[in-house]
């Protein structure tokens, strides 16, 4: 299926990652790290590390672990400063104009459980950041489609173009350009958008015919 869609095979990415890893291992100084626990459960060393320890020998492998423990000690020291001064309890008092005038039902539940979430969300306007390299999801797909359709309705608010589908597809290309690094998502979502553009042309003409300002 991937070949028919013109997408890269997973084996190619694995090979490129292995090549980059081998190139990095040739640096004068290399630090290999692994998670000792995952979700609270101990992890097992990868076969690569086990093989590396066996080839290096007990003496050299022990020396490498000792040199690496220095960096681990530095990291642990960050959590144990020489002096700990407790921070004052937060008592935010935002001005009345900064306070929300209405809240959703979900916000009321959050208010009862943790009032500070209301302050962070509605007063400070703080929202959690997405994880790095998060693949696009259904919400992103809907955003791209709605932005393209929304821009079309604003651009051609007075009169429809001769070829509605072509103009909508041109706007879709601009908004879908953010998916250039995600070939799989673009291959499936763009095909769906083309079908939407074809359907939208007839639907919009019927809607405009009966619409009045």
C-alpha positions as CSV (number, residue, x, y, z in Angstrom):
1,X,0.0,0.0,0.0
2,X,2.8,2.4,0.8
3,X,4.5,1.7,-2.5
4,X,1.3,2.4,-4.4
5,X,0.9,5.7,-2.6
6,X,4.5,6.6,-3.3
7,X,5.6,6.7,0.3
8,X,8.9,5.8,1.8
9,X,9.2,2.3,3.2
10,X,9.8,1.9,7.0
11,X,13.0,0.0,6.3
12,X,14.5,3.1,4.7
13,X,13.9,5.1,7.8
14,X,15.4,2.4,10.0
15,X,18.5,2.3,7.7
16,X,18.9,6.0,7.8
17,X,18.6,6.0,11.6
18,X,21.2,3.3,11.9
19,X,23.5,5.2,9.6
20,X,23.2,8.3,11.6
21,X,23.8,6.4,14.8
22,X,26.9,4.7,13.4
23,X,28.2,8.1,12.3
24,X,27.6,9.6,15.8
25,X,29.4,6.7,17.5
26,X,32.6,7.8,15.7
27,X,32.7,11.1,17.6
28,X,35.7,11.7,20.0
29,X,33.3,11.6,23.0
30,X,30.0,9.8,23.1
31,X,27.4,9.6,25.9
32,X,25.0,6.7,25.7
33,X,22.0,7.0,28.0
34,X,18.9,4.8,28.7
35,X,15.9,5.0,31.0
36,X,16.4,2.8,34.0
37,X,12.6,2.8,34.6
38,X,9.6,3.2,32.4
39,X,6.2,4.0,34.1
40,X,7.8,3.0,37.4
41,X,8.9,-0.4,36.2
42,X,12.5,-1.3,35.7
43,X,13.7,-1.7,32.1
44,X,16.1,-4.2,30.5
45,X,19.2,-3.1,28.7
46,X,18.9,-3.3,24.9
47,X,20.7,-6.1,23.1
48,X,23.0,-3.5,21.6
49,X,24.2,-2.4,25.1
50,X,24.5,-5.9,26.2
51,X,26.6,-6.8,23.2
52,X,28.7,-3.6,23.6
53,X,29.4,-4.6,27.3
54,X,30.4,-8.1,26.3
55,X,32.8,-6.9,23.5
56,X,34.3,-4.1,25.6
57,X,35.1,-6.4,28.5
58,X,34.4,-6.0,32.2
59,X,37.3,-3.6,32.8
60,X,36.6,-1.2,30.0
61,X,32.9,-1.3,30.5
62,X,33.2,-0.7,34.2
63,X,35.4,2.4,33.5
64,X,32.8,3.7,31.0
65,X,30.1,3.4,33.6
66,X,32.2,5.2,36.2
67,X,32.9,8.1,33.8
68,X,29.2,8.3,33.0
69,X,28.2,8.3,36.7
70,X,29.8,11.7,37.0
71,X,27.1,13.2,34.7
72,X,24.4,11.3,36.6
73,X,25.7,12.8,39.8
74,X,25.5,16.3,38.4
75,X,21.9,15.7,37.3
76,X,21.0,14.4,40.8
77,X,22.6,17.4,42.4
78,X,20.2,19.7,40.7
79,X,17.4,18.2,42.8
80,X,19.3,18.6,46.0
81,X,20.6,22.3,46.3
82,X,22.6,23.3,49.3
83,X,19.8,25.5,50.7
84,X,16.1,25.1,50.1
85,X,13.8,28.1,50.7
86,X,10.1,27.3,50.5
87,X,8.2,29.4,48.2
88,X,5.3,31.4,49.4
89,X,1.8,30.0,48.9
90,X,0.4,31.5,45.7
91,X,-2.4,34.0,46.4
92,X,-3.3,35.5,43.0
93,X,-5.6,38.5,43.1
94,X,-6.3,39.5,39.5
95,X,-8.1,42.8,38.8
96,X,-11.8,42.5,38.1
97,X,-11.4,43.3,34.4
98,X,-9.0,40.3,34.0
99,X,-11.4,37.8,35.6
100,X,-13.7,35.7,33.4
101,X,-17.3,36.7,33.2
102,X,-18.6,33.2,32.3
103,X,-17.4,29.6,32.7
104,X,-18.2,26.3,31.0
105,X,-19.5,23.3,33.0
106,X,-16.1,21.7,32.7
107,X,-14.5,24.8,34.1
108,X,-16.8,24.7,37.1
109,X,-15.7,21.2,37.8
110,X,-12.1,22.3,37.5
111,X,-12.9,25.2,39.8
112,X,-14.2,23.0,42.5
113,X,-11.2,20.6,42.2
114,X,-8.4,23.1,41.6
115,X,-9.2,26.8,41.5
116,X,-5.7,27.7,40.3
117,X,-6.5,26.1,36.9
118,X,-9.1,28.8,36.3
119,X,-6.5,31.5,37.1
120,X,-3.9,29.9,34.8
121,X,-6.4,29.4,31.9
122,X,-8.6,32.5,31.9
123,X,-6.3,35.1,33.6
124,X,-2.8,34.1,32.6
125,X,-3.9,32.6,29.3
126,X,-1.6,29.6,29.8
127,X,-2.2,26.5,27.8
128,X,-0.1,23.2,27.8
129,X,2.4,22.9,24.9
130,X,2.2,20.0,22.6
131,X,4.9,17.4,22.7
132,X,7.8,17.8,20.3
133,X,7.3,16.1,16.9
134,X,3.7,15.3,17.7
135,X,2.2,13.8,14.6
136,X,-0.9,15.6,13.3
137,X,-4.3,14.2,14.4
138,X,-7.9,14.5,13.6
139,X,-8.1,18.0,15.1
140,X,-5.4,19.3,12.8
141,X,-7.2,17.7,9.8
142,X,-10.4,19.5,10.7
143,X,-8.5,22.8,11.2
144,X,-6.9,22.6,7.8
145,X,-10.2,21.8,6.1
146,X,-12.1,24.5,8.0
147,X,-9.5,27.2,7.3
148,X,-9.6,26.5,3.6
149,X,-13.4,26.5,3.4
150,X,-13.5,29.6,5.7
151,X,-11.1,31.5,3.5
152,X,-13.0,30.5,0.4
153,X,-16.3,31.9,1.8
154,X,-14.7,35.2,2.8
155,X,-12.8,35.6,-0.5
156,X,-15.9,34.9,-2.6
157,X,-18.5,36.3,-0.3
158,X,-20.1,38.4,-3.0
159,X,-20.0,36.1,-6.0
160,X,-18.9,32.5,-6.6
161,X,-16.1,31.8,-9.0
162,X,-16.7,29.8,-12.3
163,X,-14.8,26.8,-10.9
164,X,-15.5,26.5,-7.2
165,X,-13.6,23.2,-6.8
166,X,-10.4,24.6,-8.4
167,X,-10.4,27.7,-6.2
168,X,-11.0,25.7,-3.1
169,X,-8.3,23.2,-3.9
170,X,-5.9,26.1,-4.5
171,X,-6.7,27.4,-1.0
172,X,-6.4,23.9,0.4
173,X,-2.9,23.5,-0.9
174,X,-1.8,26.6,1.0
175,X,-3.2,25.3,4.3
176,X,-2.2,21.7,3.8
177,X,1.4,22.8,3.2
178,X,2.1,22.3,6.9
179,X,1.8,18.5,6.3
180,X,4.9,18.4,4.0
181,X,6.9,16.6,6.7
182,X,4.1,14.0,7.3
183,X,3.7,12.1,4.0
184,X,1.3,9.5,5.4
185,X,-1.2,12.1,6.8
186,X,-1.0,14.2,3.7
187,X,-1.6,11.3,1.3
188,X,-4.9,10.3,3.0
189,X,-6.2,13.7,4.1
190,X,-5.5,15.4,0.8
191,X,-7.4,12.8,-1.1
192,X,-10.3,13.3,1.3
193,X,-10.1,17.1,0.8
194,X,-10.3,16.7,-3.0
195,X,-13.6,14.8,-2.6
196,X,-14.8,17.5,-0.2
197,X,-13.9,20.2,-2.8
198,X,-15.9,18.4,-5.5
199,X,-19.0,18.0,-3.3
200,X,-18.7,21.5,-1.9
201,X,-19.1,23.1,-5.3
202,X,-22.6,21.8,-5.9
203,X,-23.7,22.3,-2.3
204,X,-22.5,25.9,-2.2
205,X,-24.3,26.8,-5.4
206,X,-27.6,25.5,-4.0
207,X,-27.1,27.3,-0.7
208,X,-26.2,30.6,-2.4
209,X,-29.3,30.4,-4.7
210,X,-31.6,30.4,-1.7
211,X,-29.5,32.7,0.6
212,X,-30.4,36.4,1.2
213,X,-28.4,39.0,3.0
